[in-house]
Amino acid sequence: MVCFLAFELWRTLRPFCRAAGLGGCPRKVLDELTQIQRVDLVLPAQHGPEIRLRGSSARRGARQS
């Protein structure tokens, strides 16, 4: 089942990559997606509700050329 989903994702991304001028291989898109990190931070507050912060950032060294 996982292999089938991966195959369908690959086939779905291919035309989008071609339209965006990235070539016919979705590997570039998948490599960029692996560089994204998601961060959820919950800070307790003395008065009132807790503070929730959500953010995302690229890993260090992701943009090396």
Secondary structure by P-SEA (a helix, b strand, c coil): caaaaaaaaaaaaaaaaaaacccccaaaaaaaaaabbbbbbbbbbcccbbbbbbbcccccccccc
